[in-house]
Amino acid sequence: MPEQSSSFVKAVFFILLAILLFDIQGAIIKHMGDRYPVQQLATFRNVFGLIPSFIVLLTSQEWHADGRQWQIRQWRLALVRGFYVAGAQFCFYLSIINMELATATTLTFIGPIFITLLSVILLKHQVGAWRWIAVVTGFIGVILIVHPGSEVFTIYAILPIFASFGYSLSVVSVRLLDDKISTALLNLYASTGALLGSGIILLIIGGYSNVESTTDWLWLVGLGTVGGFAVLCLIHAYRLTQPGNLSPFEYFGIPFSFVLGWMFFNEAPFGRLFPGVILVVTAGLLIAWRERQLRNRVLKEP
């Protein structure tokens, strides 16, 4: 029991660190967004983000135990997951440049709702009344934050929702891959796919700007490194305990992003976020609670 408690404490530490790093990544994007186009920033993030992905793979006991295999049978799907991430990155980065950091971040927390819906469509999972209630609750919360039809509504308010859908599609589609593939190898394939996807978006849209200074190069390297190590911390956290145990801690991303937005960009969108943020968080926690309840019920069955 003490060993399990220690693992849980470590998992909480790493999940909180991952969430903080993701929000710092968002702040860097917002800081650089007035000088470089989103598609270029996303590409640099994925170029330098490959380094932590290789570190995760090379230090993975699971990968070494599997004989250090690089090729997988479902390599196309493994790469396509990265394309979903690239599309999500483009939408999210464009949104945080054009709206408050905390608002854009909060809207991405509709993810558990999308995961629930996609699980029904792609994985044929059965969803009960509690989770449907959570879906409706979260949807109402998003509507309250976005304020469609009002003067404050812009198309950028929709982009974090598209981003959340892309990230959720990547999460759900991993269940279509063989269970025996190591998590670290899947992460490397997804990172490679994200780099290819963001590179294609850059080629299609264009707008590349020469990096102006050594300071900007350091920001770009930091962008990819921070984002890559956020993924590393996230993977490590979920290896230490059950995912359902960590879901509530992911919502610390909202106050983290609020503080960063207030400190560096003089943003304080209280009126925009409330009361919708309460419903979005409630919906996510309700789904996490129900998933944990169902999992415990299965474990108790003889």
C-alpha positions, 0 to 999 in steps of 0.5 A: 500500500505505501508503494502504491501511495508513493506511485500515485503521488509521483503520478500527480506530480508528473501530471501537474508538471505536464499540464503546466508545461503545456500551458507554458507552451501555449504562452510561448506560442502567444508570445511568438504569434505576432512575428511568425505564422502559426503553421511555422510555429507548429512545424518548429514545435514538432521538429524540436519535439522529436528529441524528447520522443526519442528519449522516451523511446530509448529509455522505455523498458517496454520497447527494449523488452519487445526487441527494439522493434521500429516497424509496426504493422499498422504504421499508416494509422500510427502516423495518421494519428499525428496528422490529427494532432497537427490539425489540432495544433494549428487550430489551437495555436491560432486561437490562443494568438487571437483570444485569451489564453485561459479561454482557449485552454478552457474550451479544449477541455471539452475533450472528454465529451468528444472522446465519449462520442467518438468511442460510441462511433468508432469503438462501438462502446455503450454509453449510459445515462450518466455519461450522456448527462455529462455530454449535455452539461459540457455542451451547455458550458461550451455554449456559455463560454463561446456566446454564439450570436453575441458581440464578443463571439468570433470564429476563433472561439470555435477553433479550440473546439476543433482542436479538442476534436483532433486531439480526442480523435488521436486518443480514441484511434490509439485503441484501434492499434495492436495492444502489444505495441509499446507506448513509447513507439506509438508516441514516436510515430505520432510525433513524426506524423505531427511533424509531417502534417504540420510541414504539409500545412506550412507548404500549402498555406505558405507564409514562412518568415526567416527567424529574426534573431538568436533570441527567437531561435531560443524561443523556438527551441524552447517551444518544441522542448517544452512541448515534447517534455510535457508529453514525456511527463504525461506518458510517465504519469499515466504509467504510474497509475490508472488514467481515471485517477489523474483525470481530475488533475488535468483541470489544473490547466485552467488556473495555470493558463489563467495565471500565465495569461494574467502575468504575461498578457494582462488577461483576466477573462472572468466574465467570459469563462463563468459560469460555463467553465464550471459546467465544462469541468463538471462534465469532465469530472462526471465522465471520469467518475463514471469511468472509474466506477465502471472499471472498479465494478469490472475488477470486483467481478469474479 
